[in-house]
Amino acid sequence: MNYILFDDKSWDNLLPLTFTRPVCEVRVGIITIKEKWEKYLGVKMSYITQEYLQKKYKLKIEDENILINGSVIPSNTLLKSIQNLGINEVLVKNNKILATRLEKQNIAGFDYREIDKYDKSEYTEGIVEIVWPWDIFSTNGENLIADFELLTKDRKSEKISTSNKVLASENIFIEEGAKVEFATLNATTGPIYIGKNAEVMENSAIRGPFALGENSMLKMGAKIYGPTTIGSYSKVGGEINNSVIFGYSNKAHDGFLGNSVIGEWCNLGADTNNSNLKNNYAEVRLWNYETERFKKTGLQFCGLIMGDHSKCAINTMFNTGTVVGVNSNIYGEGFPRNFIPSFSWGGAHGFSVYSIKKAFEVAELVMARKDKELDETERNILNEIFERTSKYRLF
C-alpha cells in the first residue's frame, strides 16, 4: 500500500512554522509526525502540500493509496481503523478527515473540505493532533513518552557514565556515539533520550521528559525542564522549559526560553530571554495568519514562536506570546512588538524590509557551516514566502 500525508487547514493555523514545511514535518516529541507514521507503518511516505513546497516535498502516487491527515499523531487503534477503510471511504472525527483510501485517478480531485462526496466512517476514539503552534509544546510531553517507547523498544541503551548523577536510569536511553559526563539526569518525571553522537557537557541539569537530537550539544551548566525537545544539529545553553527546537538552530548561551517553538536555522543571541507569563496572569493571545488577528490560546503560559532562518541579537527580550516569521533579524534594546512579519529587520524602535538578497547571503553561510546548501529549490520557497508575506511589512 502507498501512504501519503496530506495538509488540511492546520497548515494555515500553524504558520509561520509551516511556511517552509508540510504539517507532518513538524517535530513534536522526539521525531517528526511523518517519522512517527513511518515507524508505525514500516514504509516511506510522500506528501500532498502547498504547490510551492511540493517540489521539495514530493508526491508519489500508485494505483491504490491511503491518504492520512498530517496533523494527526499515529496510534495503534487509529492505524487499524485506517487500514480497514474501503475505496472512496473517509475516516472522520469532528467533521475532519483523518484518512481516506483512493485510487490513482481520484488523487488529483481530493479536497479535505469535501467530506460529503465520500462514504463516511466515524472514528470514536480519542486522537492527538497538532492544529495550533501551542499544541507543539503543550502535547510534547505525551508525544515524547510515546516516541521514547517507539524508538527504544527491544533495544539496549549505551552505558551511562558513572561520572553522572542519575535518577531512574531505566528511563534513560543513550544512543551510540553520544557523550554525557558530569551531568545530572533526573528521569523520575519522564524519559531522557540522548541521540546519536550528541553531547551533554559538564554540570548540565536535565529533568525529563527530554530529548536531545543527533549531533546536538547541551552546553556546560545548561538547565533543562521537561517536556523539552532539541532537534538534530543544534547547540543549546542557559535555561529552557517546555520548549521544542526543530533542529539546525542554536541557543548556545545563557538566557531563558519557555513554552516556545523554534524552527530550523534560527539563532538566539547571548542572554536572549522570552516571557511566557503575562504580568496580569491573563490568557495569552498569538497572531494567527488565517484570521489575520490575535487568537486566544486558552493558555496562561505561552512564549515565543519563531519561523525558520530567523535570528536575534544579544540581550533580545521577547514579550509573552510573540510570533516571529521566517527570515527575520531582531536586535536593539526594549521589547519588539509581538507579531514580527517574515523578512523584517529591526526591533523595538522600528523595522525595515530584510532584502531577499541579503537573506540569501546569510542563509548560504549558515547552512554551509552544517554542510547544507541553499539550493534553487530552497531559494524558490523563500522567494514565495517573501511575496506571500509582503502585505504584513507595511513599515
Secondary structure, 3 states (H helix, E strand, C coil): CEEEEECCCHHHHCCCCCCCCCHHHCECCCCEHHHHHHHHHCCCCEEECCHHHCCCCCCCCCCEEEEEECCECCCHHHHHHHHCCCECEEEEECCEEEEEEEEHHHCCCCCCCCHHHCEEEECCCCCCECCCHHHHHHCHHHHHHHHHHHHHCCCCCCCCCCCCEEECHHHEEECCCCEECCCEEECCCCCEEECCCCEECCCCEEECCEEECCCCEECCCCEEECCEEEEECCEECCEEECCEEEECCEECCCCEEECCEEEECCEECCCCEECCECCCCCCCEEEECCCCEEEECCCCECCEEECCCCEECCCCEECCCEEECCCCEECCCCCCCCEECCCEEEECCEEEECCHHHHHHHHHHHHHCCCCCCCHHHHHHHHHHHHHCHHHCCC
